[in-house]
Amino acid sequence: MELRSWSLILLLGFLWGSSFLFVELLLEALTPFSIVYLRVLIASLIFLVLLIIIRPRFQLTKGVILSLFVMAILNNILPFLLIAIGQQSTTGSLASILNANTSLLTILMASILIPSEKLSINRLVGVVVGVLGVIIAVGFESLFDFYDGRSGKYLILAATVSYAFAGIWGRIKLSQVPPIISASGMLIMSTVVMTPFAFFYRSEEIMGLSLNIFVLATAFALLCSVAAYFIYFKILEGTGAGNLLLCTIIIPPSAIILNAIFLGEAISYSELFGLLLIVFGLLILDGRVLETILGRRP
């Protein structure tokens, strides 16, 4: 790949990694619901303006609208809420490590639900290694301890399941939909779904935002949703979907470094070892590691 492509991959991984820091900071002043609502609201408004300016030619059918509704639930509302709630009882660093499980689950579930997605040897080995890394990061002794005060880890893992289903749904239902429509449609639909609840139950909290929190929430939406989506589509257009696995590898180290700098969060040895195993599993999934070692594509 060219330097420009690598730069985009690194930037996207960094932006997605920074989302865990933004959530940690916003949790000091807002509830998880308000954090998620402000993120999708601000991002959807920006995308709406872009759609008005660009005026893409595309016919919205009932099927596409339904698919965007499902994607809004699976890819935005549910995982965003689960992660934000989960970070109330666990660190952003651990959350980012567990979030890397998304790619492992997506490939495993796709092999079951999509006939054309075969579970090759390198994919199977990668999934097994990655899942082992998740178990180590969480801590085997506390894996089934639901009362250890860190129940957020299970919510983060539940979010990865939601992301995995979203990835499969998107491949099946939205593969022919222009990326700008998919991105803006998901965010706008998320805002539509969440607005009634926000109006009736969170209006006082949202209307009473301080300027600092509003700026922080706006930066969160701009960087981690709007800018990230544009870079995401640029990578898809330029180097293909395979390289998005590399972004997944970059997310946890980015989150860990940012949280250590701004929040003083420490990472345990088990979390570090688990992260290394997850990264190794993702590299095996990517296939280029085995290709290099064996001198051929697996």
Protein Blocks (a to p, Z undefined) as FASTA:
>chain_A
ZZklmmmmmmmmmmmmmmmmmmmmmmmmpcfklmmmmmmmmmmmmmmmmmmmnopadddd
fklmmmmmmmmmmmmmmmmmmmmmmmmmccfklmmmmmmmmmmmmmmmmmmmmmklccdf
klmmmmmmmmmmmmmmnopklmmmcknopammmmmmmmmmmmmmmmmmmmmmmmmgcfkl
mmmmmmmmmmmmmmmmmmmmmmmmmmmpcfklmmmmmmmmmmmmmmmmmmmmmmmmmnoj
klmmmmmmmmmmmmmmmmmmmnopacdfklmmmmmmmmmmmmmmnommmmmmnopaZZ
